[in-house]
Amino acid sequence: MPYLSLDASRLYYETHGSGRPVVLLHGVGGNHASWFHQIEAWSARFQLIVFDARGFGNSTDVEGHGRSAFTGDLVRLLDHLGIARAALVAQSMGGGTAVDFTCRFPERVEALVLADTLVWLDAPPDMSAAFAAVQARTEDLSQLERVLGATFRAERPAASELYLQIASFNHYVFRTLTGVQTRYRPQQLAQAAVPTLFVVGEEDVLFPPELVAQAAAGVRGARIERLPRAGHSAYFESPQRFNDAVGAWLDARALPR
């Protein structure tokens, strides 16, 4: 099992396939195992890098840095693998790392996909009230109600249970995750000049489509893909639609090498 030493901690990672490097960054309810649909669909044409953020899955966080170390960990992993430039596909919590990395090191990011995530957003005044309303509506929801859409929970109870079981291997949950990351306004992300695709499930209760669309509108040239019958984990709930849409977008943004 491949590990990267991070001082007292260690980072578990896997690589699959060959081609242009694509890094998959999981959410707080996931880990490297969450991306099995994408590994199957994309490894024939991309080199996929999946890893457990520190304190998740097989990775440790002895120092207790949590999200404060996520971006630095990604830098060290890419350097370890000899990858100078990659596309980033991030869901929920992973979006914080992906945007921070993109804004700090835009020359290392070929394309950016932000799936069901606004954790990176320093909400401008015209969005603050809407965010507060969302937090009030979702505060008492169960974990399944937060991370999976109503359609998926009703139609796929066994797969919904699998989602929870994958998350059970994590040390951190969203209420216990330590550390902080820099947040950004949409205009700051736009300044990185990296092609960006927003993906959001129509049933996402944590980051509703209208809020994602408002943030995306502030990122010049960004596209948005809305997936029906999917919630906060569209990559897991609607993998074929997600894989087709994101895969085609990544293919169209291939840079000459």
Accessible surface in RSA format (square Angstrom, percent):
REM  Atomic radii and reference values for relative SASA: ProtOr
REM  Chains: A
REM  Algorithm: Lee & Richards
REM  Probe-radius: 1.40
REM  Slices: 20
REM RES _ NUM      All-atoms   Total-Side   Main-Chain    Non-polar    All polar
REM                ABS   REL    ABS   REL    ABS   REL    ABS   REL    ABS   REL
RES MET A   1   156.39  81.0  90.33  59.8  66.06 157.3  56.30  47.9 100.09 132.6
RES PRO A   2    54.49  39.7  43.57  39.7  10.92  39.7  54.00  44.6   0.50   3.1
RES TYR A   3    61.44  28.7  35.53  20.2  25.91  67.4  26.95  20.3  34.49  42.5
RES LEU A   4    21.86  12.2  20.98  15.0   0.88   2.2  21.86  15.4   0.00   0.0
RES SER A   5    83.87  70.9  74.43  99.3   9.45  21.8  34.47  73.4  49.40  69.2
RES LEU A   6     0.05   0.0   0.00   0.0   0.05   0.1   0.00   0.0   0.05   0.1
RES ASP A   7   118.47  83.0  79.30  78.9  39.17  92.6  34.73  81.7  83.74  83.5
RES ALA A   8    68.48  63.0  34.44  53.1  34.04  77.4  45.52  64.1  22.96  60.8
RES SER A   9     3.12   2.6   0.00   0.0   3.12   7.2   0.44   0.9   2.69   3.8
RES ARG A  10   109.49  46.0 109.49  55.8   0.00   0.0  26.42  36.1  83.07  50.3
RES LEU A  11     0.14   0.1   0.14   0.1   0.00   0.0   0.14   0.1   0.00   0.0
RES TYR A  12    11.82   5.5  11.82   6.7   0.00   0.0   0.00   0.0  11.82  14.6
RES TYR A  13    23.79  11.1  23.79  13.5   0.00   0.0   6.21   4.7  17.58  21.7
RES GLU A  14    37.62  21.6  36.28  27.4   1.34   3.2  14.03  27.1  23.58  19.3
RES THR A  15    63.02  44.8  39.52  40.1  23.50  56.0   7.26   9.7  55.76  84.3
RES HIS A  16    54.45  29.8  48.55  33.7   5.90  15.1  38.32  39.5  16.13  18.8
RES GLY A  17    47.35  58.4   0.00   N/A  47.35  58.4  17.24  47.3  30.11  67.4
RES SER A  18    79.18  66.9  75.23 100.4   3.95   9.1  41.88  89.2  37.30  52.3
RES GLY A  19    48.75  60.1   0.00   N/A  48.75  60.1  30.73  84.3  18.03  40.4
RES ARG A  20    34.54  14.5  31.13  15.9   3.41   8.1  30.56  41.8   3.98   2.4
RES PRO A  21    17.13  12.5  15.23  13.9   1.90   6.9  15.23  12.6   1.90  11.8
RES VAL A  22     0.14   0.1   0.14   0.1   0.00   0.0   0.14   0.1   0.00   0.0
RES VAL A  23     0.00   0.0   0.00   0.0   0.00   0.0   0.00   0.0   0.00   0.0
RES LEU A  24     0.01   0.0   0.00   0.0   0.01   0.0   0.00   0.0   0.01   0.0
RES LEU A  25     7.52   4.2   5.84   4.2   1.68   4.2   7.52   5.3   0.00   0.0
RES HIS A  26     5.65   3.1   2.62   1.8   3.02   7.7   3.12   3.2   2.52   2.9
RES GLY A  27     1.64   2.0   0.00   N/A   1.64   2.0   1.43   3.9   0.21   0.5
RES VAL A  28    25.32  16.7  21.52  19.5   3.80   9.2  21.52  18.7   3.80  10.3
RES GLY A  29     5.70   7.0   0.00   N/A   5.70   7.0   1.83   5.0   3.87   8.7
RES GLY A  30     0.81   1.0   0.00   N/A   0.81   1.0   0.46   1.2   0.35   0.8
RES ASN A  31     3.83   2.6   3.83   3.7   0.00   0.0   0.38   0.9   3.45   3.3
RES HIS A  32    30.64  16.7  30.14  20.9   0.50   1.3  16.03  16.5  14.61  17.0
RES ALA A  33    42.32  38.9  32.71  50.5   9.61  21.9  40.23  56.7   2.08   5.5
RES SER A  34     2.88   2.4   2.71   3.6   0.17   0.4   1.18   2.5   1.71   2.4
RES TRP A  35     0.50   0.2   0.50   0.2   0.00   0.0   0.48   0.3   0.01   0.0
RES PHE A  36    82.43  41.2  76.60  47.4   5.84  15.2  78.07  47.3   4.37  12.5
RES HIS A  37    47.61  26.0  45.94  31.9   1.67   4.3  28.60  29.5  19.01  22.1
RES GLN A  38     0.13   0.1   0.13   0.1   0.00   0.0   0.00   0.0   0.13   0.1
RES ILE A  39    33.32  19.0  33.32  24.8   0.00   0.0  33.32  24.0   0.00   0.0
RES GLU A  40   144.39  82.9 117.43  88.8  26.96  64.2  50.39  97.5  94.00  76.7
RES ALA A  41    42.98  39.5  20.26  31.3  22.73  51.7  28.78  40.5  14.20  37.6
RES TRP A  42     1.57   0.6   1.56   0.8   0.01   0.0   0.88   0.5   0.69   1.1
RES SER A  43    31.25  26.4  26.53  35.4   4.72  10.9   4.67   9.9  26.58  37.2
RES ALA A  44   100.80  92.7  61.75  95.3  39.05  88.8  73.20 103.1  27.60  73.1
RES ARG A  45    97.05  40.7  82.18  41.9  14.88  35.4  51.46  70.3  45.59  27.6
RES PHE A  46     2.35   1.2   2.35   1.5   0.00   0.0   2.35   1.4   0.00   0.0
RES GLN A  47    47.42  26.5  47.42  34.7   0.00   0.0   5.47  11.7  41.95  31.8
RES LEU A  48     0.00   0.0   0.00   0.0   0.00   0.0   0.00   0.0   0.00   0.0
RES ILE A  49     0.00   0.0   0.00   0.0   0.00   0.0   0.00   0.0   0.00   0.0
RES VAL A  50     0.00   0.0   0.00   0.0   0.00   0.0   0.00   0.0   0.00   0.0
RES PHE A  51    10.38   5.2   9.98   6.2   0.40   1.1   9.98   6.0   0.40   1.2
RES ASP A  52     0.00   0.0   0.00   0.0   0.00   0.0   0.00   0.0   0.00   0.0
RES ALA A  53    10.54   9.7   9.32  14.4   1.22   2.8  10.54  14.8   0.00   0.0
RES ARG A  54     6.22   2.6   6.06   3.1   0.15   0.4   0.00   0.0   6.22   3.8
RES GLY A  55     1.52   1.9   0.00   N/A   1.52   1.9   1.52   4.2   0.00   0.0
RES PHE A  56     0.34   0.2   0.00   0.0   0.34   0.9   0.34   0.2   0.00   0.0
RES GLY A  57    20.54  25.3   0.00   N/A  20.54  25.3   3.49   9.6  17.05  38.2
RES ASN A  58    53.54  36.9  41.47  40.1  12.07  29.1   7.75  18.7  45.79  44.3
RES SER A  59     7.54   6.4   0.00   0.0   7.54  17.4   0.00   0.0   7.54  10.6
RES THR A  60    54.03  38.4  50.21  50.9   3.81   9.1  52.19  70.1   1.83   2.8
RES ASP A  61    20.71  14.5   0.81   0.8  19.90  47.1   1.34   3.1  19.37  19.3
RES VAL A  62   103.95  68.4  71.30  64.6  32.65  78.7  79.62  69.2  24.34  66.0
RES GLU A  63    63.54  36.5  29.82  22.6  33.73  80.3  36.87  71.3  26.67  21.8
RES GLY A  64    34.84  43.0   0.00   N/A  34.84  43.0  20.42  56.0  14.41  32.3
RES HIS A  65    86.20  47.1  81.16  56.4   5.03  12.9  51.80  53.4  34.39  40.0
RES GLY A  66     0.00   0.0   0.00   N/A   0.00   0.0   0.00   0.0   0.00   0.0
RES ARG A  67    57.46  24.1  57.02  29.1   0.44   1.1   8.09  11.1  49.36  29.9
RES SER A  68    65.76  55.6  33.67  44.9  32.09  73.9  26.70  56.9  39.06  54.7
RES ALA A  69    18.23  16.8  11.28  17.4   6.95  15.8  18.05  25.4   0.18   0.5
RES PHE A  70     8.85   4.4   6.23   3.9   2.63   6.8   7.39   4.5   1.46   4.2
RES THR A  71     5.97   4.2   5.53   5.6   0.44   1.0   5.14   6.9   0.83   1.3
RES GLY A  72    34.36  42.4   0.00   N/A  34.36  42.4  30.65  84.1   3.72   8.3
RES ASP A  73     5.29   3.7   5.28   5.3   0.01   0.0   1.68   4.0   3.60   3.6
RES LEU A  74     0.00   0.0   0.00   0.0   0.00   0.0   0.00   0.0   0.00   0.0
RES VAL A  75    31.55  20.8  31.55  28.6   0.00   0.0  31.55  27.4   0.00   0.0
RES ARG A  76    99.30  41.7  95.21  48.5   4.10   9.8  40.89  55.9  58.41  35.4
RES LEU A  77     0.00   0.0   0.00   0.0   0.00   0.0   0.00   0.0   0.00   0.0
RES LEU A  78     0.56   0.3   0.56   0.4   0.00   0.0   0.56   0.4   0.00   0.0
RES ASP A  79    83.96  58.8  62.00  61.7  21.96  51.9  31.27  73.6  52.69  52.6
RES HIS A  80    97.69  53.4  63.99  44.5  33.70  86.2  51.66  53.2  46.03  53.6
RES LEU A  81    48.85  27.2  20.11  14.4  28.74  72.2  25.12  17.6  23.73  63.9
RES GLY A  82    67.11  82.8   0.00   N/A  67.11  82.8  35.56  97.6  31.55  70.7
RES ILE A  83    12.92   7.4   8.98   6.7   3.94   9.5  11.93   8.6   0.99   2.7
RES ALA A  84    78.00  71.7  65.11 100.5  12.89  29.3  69.32  97.6   8.68  23.0
RES ARG A  85    75.16  31.6  71.85  36.6   3.31   7.9  31.81  43.5  43.36  26.3
RES ALA A  86     0.99   0.9   0.20   0.3   0.79   1.8   0.99   1.4   0.00   0.0
RES ALA A  87     1.43   1.3   0.73   1.1   0.70   1.6   0.73   1.0   0.70   1.9
RES LEU A  88     0.39   0.2   0.39   0.3   0.00   0.0   0.39   0.3   0.00   0.0
RES VAL A  89     0.00   0.0   0.00   0.0   0.00   0.0   0.00   0.0   0.00   0.0
RES ALA A  90     0.00   0.0   0.00   0.0   0.00   0.0   0.00   0.0   0.00   0.0
RES GLN A  91     2.55   1.4   2.55   1.9   0.00   0.0   0.17   0.4   2.39   1.8
RES SER A  92    10.05   8.5  10.05  13.4   0.00   0.0   1.73   3.7   8.32  11.7
RES MET A  93     7.81   4.0   7.49   5.0   0.32   0.8   7.77   6.6   0.05   0.1
RES GLY A  94     2.86   3.5   0.00   N/A   2.86   3.5   2.86   7.8   0.00   0.0
RES GLY A  95     0.00   0.0   0.00   N/A   0.00   0.0   0.00   0.0   0.00   0.0
RES GLY A  96     2.56   3.2   0.00   N/A   2.56   3.2   2.20   6.0   0.36   0.8
RES THR A  97     4.93   3.5   4.93   5.0   0.00   0.0   2.07   2.8   2.87   4.3
RES ALA A  98     0.00   0.0   0.00   0.0   0.00   0.0   0.00   0.0   0.00   0.0
RES VAL A  99     0.04   0.0   0.04   0.0   0.00   0.0   0.04   0.0   0.00   0.0
RES ASP A 100     7.38   5.2   7.32   7.3   0.06   0.1   0.00   0.0   7.38   7.4
RES PHE A 101     0.20   0.1   0.20   0.1   0.00   0.0   0.20   0.1   0.00   0.0
RES THR A 102     0.00   0.0   0.00   0.0   0.00   0.0   0.00   0.0   0.00   0.0
RES CYS A 103    31.81  24.1   7.34   8.2  24.47  57.5   8.43  21.4  23.38  25.2
RES ARG A 104   129.94  54.6 103.05  52.5  26.88  64.0  36.01  49.2  93.93  56.9
RES PHE A 105    51.63  25.8  51.63  32.0   0.00   0.0  51.63  31.3   0.00   0.0
RES PRO A 106    44.18  32.2  39.64  36.1   4.54  16.5  39.92  33.0   4.26  26.5
RES GLU A 107   110.91  63.7  94.66  71.6  16.25  38.7  69.56 134.5  41.35  33.8
RES ARG A 108    36.08  15.1  35.68  18.2   0.40   1.0  16.47  22.5  19.61  11.9
RES VAL A 109     0.90   0.6   0.00   0.0   0.90   2.2   0.00   0.0   0.90   2.5
RES GLU A 110     3.19   1.8   2.61   2.0   0.58   1.4   0.69   1.3   2.50   2.0
RES ALA A 111     0.00   0.0   0.00   0.0   0.00   0.0   0.00   0.0   0.00   0.0
RES LEU A 112     0.00   0.0   0.00   0.0   0.00   0.0   0.00   0.0   0.00   0.0
RES VAL A 113     0.00   0.0   0.00   0.0   0.00   0.0   0.00   0.0   0.00   0.0
RES LEU A 114     1.06   0.6   0.00   0.0   1.06   2.7   0.00   0.0   1.06   2.9
RES ALA A 115     0.22   0.2   0.22   0.3   0.00   0.0   0.22   0.3   0.00   0.0
RES ASP A 116     0.44   0.3   0.14   0.1   0.30   0.7   0.00   0.0   0.44   0.4
RES THR A 117     1.22   0.9   0.00   0.0   1.22   2.9   0.00   0.0   1.22   1.8
RES LEU A 118     3.25   1.8   0.00   0.0   3.25   8.2   0.00   0.0   3.25   8.8
RES VAL A 119    35.91  23.6  26.14  23.7   9.78  23.6  30.03  26.1   5.88  16.0
RES TRP A 120     1.34   0.5   0.44   0.2   0.90   2.1   1.34   0.7   0.00   0.0
RES LEU A 121     4.44   2.5   0.31   0.2   4.13  10.4   0.31   0.2   4.13  11.1
RES ASP A 122    58.98  41.3  57.22  57.0   1.76   4.2   6.83  16.1  52.15  52.0
RES ALA A 123    29.33  27.0  16.65  25.7  12.68  28.8  16.65  23.4  12.68  33.6
RES PRO A 124    23.96  17.5  23.96  21.8   0.00   0.0  23.96  19.8   0.00   0.0
RES PRO A 125   111.57  81.3  92.23  84.1  19.34  70.3  96.60  79.8  14.96  93.0
RES ASP A 126   108.53  76.0  74.49  74.1  34.04  80.5  50.94 119.9  57.59  57.4
RES MET A 127     2.54   1.3   2.50   1.7   0.03   0.1   0.21   0.2   2.32   3.1
RES SER A 128    53.14  44.9  46.92  62.6   6.22  14.3  36.14  77.0  17.00  23.8
RES ALA A 129    82.00  75.4  67.87 104.7  14.13  32.1  75.79 106.7   6.21  16.5
RES ALA A 130    40.48  37.2  30.43  47.0  10.04  22.8  38.03  53.6   2.45   6.5
RES PHE A 131    32.33  16.2  32.33  20.0   0.00   0.0  32.33  19.6   0.00   0.0
RES ALA A 132    57.89  53.2  50.21  77.5   7.68  17.5  52.54  74.0   5.35  14.2
RES ALA A 133    44.74  41.1  36.01  55.6   8.73  19.9  43.72  61.6   1.03   2.7
RES VAL A 134     8.01   5.3   8.01   7.3   0.00   0.0   8.01   7.0   0.00   0.0
RES GLN A 135   123.73  69.2 119.05  87.0   4.68  11.2  37.79  80.4  85.94  65.2
RES ALA A 136    74.93  68.9  50.21  77.5  24.72  56.2  55.39  78.0  19.55  51.8
RES ARG A 137   146.84  61.7 119.88  61.1  26.96  64.2  73.59 100.6  73.26  44.4
RES THR A 138     7.77   5.5   7.77   7.9   0.00   0.0   2.38   3.2   5.38   8.1
RES GLU A 139   109.81  63.0 101.78  77.0   8.03  19.1  27.98  54.1  81.83  66.8
RES ASP A 140   139.90  98.0 106.15 105.7  33.75  79.8  42.02  98.9  97.88  97.6
RES LEU A 141    55.10  30.7  45.71  32.7   9.39  23.6  46.14  32.4   8.97  24.1
RES SER A 142    58.94  49.8  45.29  60.4  13.66  31.5  52.24 111.3   6.70   9.4
RES GLN A 143    57.93  32.4  48.97  35.8   8.96  21.3  37.67  80.2  20.27  15.4
RES LEU A 144    41.35  23.0  39.93  28.6   1.42   3.6  39.93  28.0   1.42   3.8
RES GLU A 145    66.92  38.4  64.02  48.4   2.90   6.9  11.69  22.6  55.23  45.1
RES ARG A 146    32.50  13.6  31.50  16.1   1.00   2.4   1.65   2.3  30.85  18.7
RES VAL A 147     6.96   4.6   6.96   6.3   0.00   0.0   6.96   6.0   0.00   0.0
RES LEU A 148     2.34   1.3   0.00   0.0   2.34   5.9   0.80   0.6   1.55   4.2
RES GLY A 149     2.19   2.7   0.00   N/A   2.19   2.7   2.19   6.0   0.00   0.0
RES ALA A 150    60.22  55.4  53.54  82.6   6.67  15.2  54.17  76.3   6.05  16.0
RES THR A 151    28.77  20.5  21.92  22.2   6.85  16.3  12.99  17.4  15.78  23.9
RES PHE A 152     8.25   4.1   6.75   4.2   1.50   3.9   8.25   5.0   0.00   0.0
RES ARG A 153    71.34  30.0  61.30  31.2  10.04  23.9  16.04  21.9  55.30  33.5
RES ALA A 154    83.85  77.1  48.11  74.2  35.74  81.3  59.55  83.9  24.30  64.4
RES GLU A 155   103.03  59.2  76.38  57.8  26.65  63.5  37.79  73.1  65.24  53.3
RES ARG A 156   124.68  52.4 121.76  62.1   2.93   7.0  35.86  49.0  88.82  53.8
RES PRO A 157    90.29  65.8  81.96  74.7   8.33  30.3  84.21  69.5   6.08  37.8
RES ALA A 158    83.67  76.9  68.28 105.4  15.39  35.0  77.09 108.6   6.58  17.4
RES ALA A 159    14.67  13.5   9.23  14.2   5.44  12.4  12.91  18.2   1.76   4.7
RES SER A 160     3.73   3.2   3.73   5.0   0.00   0.0   3.73   7.9   0.00   0.0
RES GLU A 161    83.16  47.7  82.41  62.3   0.76   1.8  43.24  83.6  39.92  32.6
RES LEU A 162    77.82  43.3  74.61  53.4   3.21   8.1  77.35  54.3   0.47   1.3
RES TYR A 163     7.76   3.6   7.41   4.2   0.36   0.9   4.02   3.0   3.74   4.6
RES LEU A 164    55.34  30.8  49.70  35.6   5.64  14.2  49.70  34.9   5.64  15.2
RES GLN A 165    89.27  49.9  89.27  65.2   0.00   0.0  30.68  65.3  58.59  44.4
RES ILE A 166    17.32   9.9  15.96  11.9   1.36   3.3  17.18  12.4   0.13   0.4
RES ALA A 167    20.99  19.3  15.83  24.4   5.16  11.7  15.91  22.4   5.09  13.5
RES SER A 168    76.47  64.6  38.95  52.0  37.53  86.5  43.38  92.4  33.10  46.4
RES PHE A 169   147.84  74.0 129.70  80.3  18.14  47.2 135.91  82.4  11.93  34.2
RES ASN A 170    17.84  12.3   1.07   1.0  16.77  40.4   1.05   2.5  16.78  16.2
RES HIS A 171   140.94  77.0 112.20  78.0  28.74  73.5  76.66  79.0  64.28  74.8
RES TYR A 172     9.88   4.6   9.39   5.3   0.50   1.3   6.16   4.6   3.72   4.6
RES VAL A 173    79.10  52.1  77.42  70.1   1.68   4.0  79.10  68.7   0.00   0.0
RES PHE A 174    68.44  34.2  49.71  30.8  18.73  48.7  50.30  30.5  18.14  51.9
RES ARG A 175   159.56  67.0 121.83  62.1  37.72  89.8  58.88  80.5 100.68  61.0
RES THR A 176    76.44  54.4  61.80  62.7  14.64  34.9  68.05  91.4   8.39  12.7
RES LEU A 177    23.11  12.9   0.66   0.5  22.45  56.4   0.66   0.5  22.45  60.4
RES THR A 178    56.54  40.2  50.58  51.3   5.97  14.2  56.54  75.9   0.00   0.0
RES GLY A 179    33.67  41.5   0.00   N/A  33.67  41.5  11.19  30.7  22.49  50.4
RES VAL A 180   119.76  78.8 112.73 102.1   7.03  16.9 114.58  99.6   5.18  14.1
RES GLN A 181    31.76  17.8  10.64   7.8  21.12  50.3  15.70  33.4  16.06  12.2
RES THR A 182    81.83  58.2  67.77  68.7  14.05  33.5  40.60  54.5  41.22  62.3
RES ARG A 183   147.79  62.1 131.76  67.2  16.04  38.2  27.91  38.1 119.88  72.7
RES TYR A 184    19.93   9.3  19.93  11.3   0.00   0.0  14.30  10.7   5.63   6.9
RES ARG A 185    82.90  34.8  82.90  42.3   0.00   0.0  18.30  25.0  64.60  39.1
RES PRO A 186     5.52   4.0   5.52   5.0   0.00   0.0   5.52   4.6   0.00   0.0
RES GLN A 187   105.59  59.0 103.64  75.7   1.95   4.6  54.53 116.1  51.05  38.7
RES GLN A 188    80.20  44.8  75.26  55.0   4.94  11.8  24.17  51.5  56.02  42.5
RES LEU A 189     2.51   1.4   0.32   0.2   2.19   5.5   0.32   0.2   2.19   5.9
RES ALA A 190     9.72   8.9   4.24   6.5   5.49  12.5   6.86   9.7   2.86   7.6
RES GLN A 191   141.82  79.3 113.05  82.6  28.77  68.5  44.09  93.8  97.73  74.1
RES ALA A 192    14.59  13.4   0.67   1.0  13.92  31.7   6.33   8.9   8.26  21.9
RES ALA A 193    85.11  78.3  50.22  77.5  34.89  79.4  62.89  88.6  22.22  58.9
RES VAL A 194    15.13  10.0   3.56   3.2  11.58  27.9   4.79   4.2  10.34  28.0
RES PRO A 195    56.37  41.1  43.24  39.4  13.13  47.7  55.61  45.9   0.76   4.7
RES THR A 196     4.15   3.0   1.18   1.2   2.97   7.1   0.58   0.8   3.57   5.4
RES LEU A 197     1.01   0.6   1.01   0.7   0.00   0.0   1.01   0.7   0.00   0.0
RES PHE A 198     0.39   0.2   0.39   0.2   0.00   0.0   0.39   0.2   0.00   0.0
RES VAL A 199     0.64   0.4   0.50   0.5   0.13   0.3   0.50   0.4   0.13   0.4
RES VAL A 200     0.00   0.0   0.00   0.0   0.00   0.0   0.00   0.0   0.00   0.0
RES GLY A 201     0.00   0.0   0.00   N/A   0.00   0.0   0.00   0.0   0.00   0.0
RES GLU A 202    71.88  41.3  53.28  40.3  18.61  44.3  20.65  39.9  51.24  41.8
RES GLU A 203    51.22  29.4  39.67  30.0  11.56  27.5  35.02  67.7  16.21  13.2
RES ASP A 204     4.40   3.1   0.00   0.0   4.40  10.4   0.04   0.1   4.36   4.3
RES VAL A 205    58.03  38.2  52.91  47.9   5.12  12.3  56.91  49.4   1.12   3.0
RES LEU A 206    24.33  13.6  20.51  14.7   3.83   9.6  20.81  14.6   3.52   9.5
RES PHE A 207    24.86  12.4  24.86  15.4   0.00   0.0  24.86  15.1   0.00   0.0
RES PRO A 208     9.29   6.8   9.29   8.5   0.00   0.0   9.29   7.7   0.00   0.0
RES PRO A 209     7.75   5.7   7.75   7.1   0.00   0.0   7.75   6.4   0.00   0.0
RES GLU A 210   110.31  63.3 101.68  76.9   8.64  20.6  59.66 115.4  50.66  41.4
RES LEU A 211     6.68   3.7   6.68   4.8   0.00   0.0   6.68   4.7   0.00   0.0
RES VAL A 212     1.40   0.9   1.40   1.3   0.00   0.0   1.40   1.2   0.00   0.0
RES ALA A 213    32.99  30.3  26.92  41.5   6.07  13.8  28.27  39.8   4.72  12.5
RES GLN A 214    73.99  41.4  59.48  43.5  14.51  34.6  34.14  72.7  39.84  30.2
RES ALA A 215     0.12   0.1   0.00   0.0   0.12   0.3   0.12   0.2   0.00   0.0
RES ALA A 216     7.84   7.2   5.11   7.9   2.73   6.2   5.19   7.3   2.64   7.0
RES ALA A 217    89.56  82.4  48.06  74.2  41.51  94.4  61.65  86.8  27.92  74.0
RES GLY A 218    23.58  29.1   0.00   N/A  23.58  29.1  16.88  46.3   6.70  15.0
RES VAL A 219     6.37   4.2   3.65   3.3   2.72   6.6   3.65   3.2   2.72   7.4
RES ARG A 220   191.17  80.3 162.49  82.8  28.68  68.3  80.95 110.6 110.22  66.8
RES GLY A 221    75.70  93.4   0.00   N/A  75.70  93.4  41.73 114.5  33.98  76.1
RES ALA A 222    26.33  24.2   0.00   0.0  26.33  59.9   0.49   0.7  25.84  68.4
RES ARG A 223   111.95  47.0 108.15  55.1   3.80   9.0  49.71  67.9  62.24  37.7
RES ILE A 224    57.99  33.0  39.00  29.1  18.99  45.8  39.00  28.1  18.99  51.5
RES GLU A 225    45.28  26.0  43.48  32.9   1.80   4.3   2.81   5.4  42.47  34.7
RES ARG A 226   106.34  44.6  87.50  44.6  18.84  44.9  30.31  41.4  76.03  46.1
RES LEU A 227     4.85   2.7   4.85   3.5   0.00   0.0   4.85   3.4   0.00   0.0
RES PRO A 228    58.03  42.3  57.54  52.5   0.49   1.8  57.91  47.8   0.12   0.8
RES ARG A 229   124.79  52.4 114.20  58.2  10.60  25.2  42.30  57.8  82.49  50.0
RES ALA A 230     0.00   0.0   0.00   0.0   0.00   0.0   0.00   0.0   0.00   0.0
RES GLY A 231     0.60   0.7   0.00   N/A   0.60   0.7   0.60   1.6   0.00   0.0
RES HIS A 232     6.43   3.5   5.37   3.7   1.06   2.7   2.54   2.6   3.89   4.5
RES SER A 233     0.00   0.0   0.00   0.0   0.00   0.0   0.00   0.0   0.00   0.0
RES ALA A 234     0.00   0.0   0.00   0.0   0.00   0.0   0.00   0.0   0.00   0.0
RES TYR A 235     1.65   0.8   1.47   0.8   0.18   0.5   0.57   0.4   1.08   1.3
RES PHE A 236     5.86   2.9   3.03   1.9   2.83   7.4   3.08   1.9   2.78   8.0
RES GLU A 237    14.23   8.2   0.10   0.1  14.14  33.7   0.06   0.1  14.17  11.6
RES SER A 238    12.68  10.7   7.38   9.9   5.30  12.2   9.17  19.5   3.52   4.9
RES PRO A 239    28.52  20.8  28.52  26.0   0.00   0.0  28.52  23.5   0.00   0.0
RES GLN A 240   136.31  76.2 130.45  95.3   5.86  14.0  43.29  92.1  93.02  70.5
RES ARG A 241   120.54  50.6 114.29  58.3   6.25  14.9  36.69  50.1  83.86  50.8
RES PHE A 242     0.01   0.0   0.00   0.0   0.01   0.0   0.01   0.0   0.00   0.0
RES ASN A 243    12.35   8.5  10.82  10.5   1.53   3.7   4.84  11.6   7.51   7.3
RES ASP A 244    87.21  61.1  76.86  76.5  10.35  24.5  32.00  75.3  55.21  55.1
RES ALA A 245    24.76  22.8   8.87  13.7  15.89  36.2  19.90  28.0   4.86  12.9
RES VAL A 246     0.01   0.0   0.01   0.0   0.00   0.0   0.01   0.0   0.00   0.0
RES GLY A 247     0.00   0.0   0.00   N/A   0.00   0.0   0.00   0.0   0.00   0.0
RES ALA A 248    60.96  56.1  51.51  79.5   9.45  21.5  56.32  79.3   4.65  12.3
RES TRP A 249     7.86   3.2   3.82   1.9   4.04   9.5   5.69   3.0   2.17   3.5
RES LEU A 250     0.00   0.0   0.00   0.0   0.00   0.0   0.00   0.0   0.00   0.0
RES ASP A 251    65.62  46.0  50.83  50.6  14.79  35.0  26.82  63.1  38.80  38.7
RES ALA A 252    77.13  70.9  36.29  56.0  40.84  92.9  48.13  67.8  29.00  76.8
RES ARG A 253    70.80  29.7  65.05  33.2   5.75  13.7  17.75  24.3  53.05  32.2
RES ALA A 254    51.71  47.5  30.53  47.1  21.18  48.2  30.53  43.0  21.18  56.1
RES LEU A 255    74.37  41.4  67.54  48.3   6.83  17.2  68.40  48.0   5.97  16.1
RES PRO A 256   130.65  95.2  99.09  90.3  31.56 114.7 111.41  92.0  19.24 119.6
RES ARG A 257   183.37  77.0 100.54  51.3  82.83 197.2 101.75 139.1  81.62  49.5
END  Absolute sums over single chains surface
CHAIN  1 A    10698.5       8286.3       2412.2       5969.6       4729.0
END  Absolute sums over all chains
TOTAL         10698.5       8286.3       2412.2       5969.6       4729.0
